[in-house]
Amino acid sequence: MRHVHHDLKVYGKIKLFVGSGTKELGQKVARKLRLKLSECDIIEFPNENLFIKLKGSVRGQDVYVIQTTSSPVHRNLMELLIMIQTLKLDSAARITAVVPYLCYGRSDKKDQPRVPITARLVTDMLEAAGADRYMTLDPHAAQVQGFFSIPGDVLQASRLLIKHINKDLKKGMKKPVVVSVDLGFAKKGRDYAEKMDMPIAFIEKRRVGNNSKAEALTLIGNVSGCDVIIVDDEVDTGGSIAQAVKVVKENGARDVYLAFVHPILSANGAERLGALPIKQIITTDSVPIPPEKMKFLKDKITIISVDDLLGGVILRAHQGRSVGEMFNE
């Protein structure tokens, strides 16, 4: 008699929760997994303290909490931490924090005296709250992976941007060139260029005098008569991107495209991008863009959802299957 191996489920069924910072994305992931989102009450008291109560038991289950930690950063982060602890105290078998955008990613080292490494503090808090695993997308600094003591998956949503450009934009471009927004993004910029089979150029920034805002910008490479794709991992206020667009235009670039994973768009970032002489913005829904900001971008932005990526990795993690196989790795 042939022995039949059934799928091994060390943990129970998938339970999927979503925080208030990522409701739309969470619903998309649930649809991809053909699951119903698990419900909970999230209450903010007049003193700004948060209270969470689950509407059903998660005892012995494999639980995934989707919550981005973009603005309002501290509200979203505390909500994530409290939700993880609530699940832990209800005896969930395994808890995975699915954080599309991980806050404080730029505070990853002591680059001057008497400063914190807040990225490490955030990872410590996630573990202290009770997370057994984590997932995140394109962190600003790759070494953030080393701050975690728990296993996890650091995923590249930039693959989705590259796929979209190769499939839908590349054929219509004239002599396309990838431009890294600064030398700090050079390595990741080369990855974009290699996977899109394009040459690359770099923008170099240099301080002038003692004025912290005074910078001289130099373009390393040729963009004259070329369509340009400026790449970065995230855009906050849009200042660096605006400078990059100005430099490539001054150096003879034709159409300019922007490609970045996380649309943080703080302050007047959306308005600034909307006013730039660019052809198109390609980004993801790792961070929701509110309507009051989207109105500046709606005619020139393409948002690629990360729902399929996150859903696929959640399913593989639950089944104990390789995530690398999704990317032929």
Secondary structure, 3 states (H helix, E strand, C coil): CCCCCCCCCCCCCEEEEECCCCHHHHHHHHHHHCCCCCCEEEEECCCCCEEEEECCCCECCEEEEECCCCCCHHHHHHHHHHHHHHHHHCCECEEEEEECCCCCCCCCCCCCCCCCCHHHHHHHHHHHHCCCEEEEECCCCHHHHHHCCCCEEEECCHHHHHHHHHHHHHHHCCCCEEEECCHHHHHHHHHHHHHHCCCEEEEEEEECCCCCCCEEEEEECCCCCCCEEEEEEEECCCHHHHHHHHHHHHCCCCCEEEEEEEECCCCCHHHHHHCCCCCEEEEECCCCCCHHHHCCCCCCEEEECCHHHHHHHHHHHHHCCCCHHHHCC
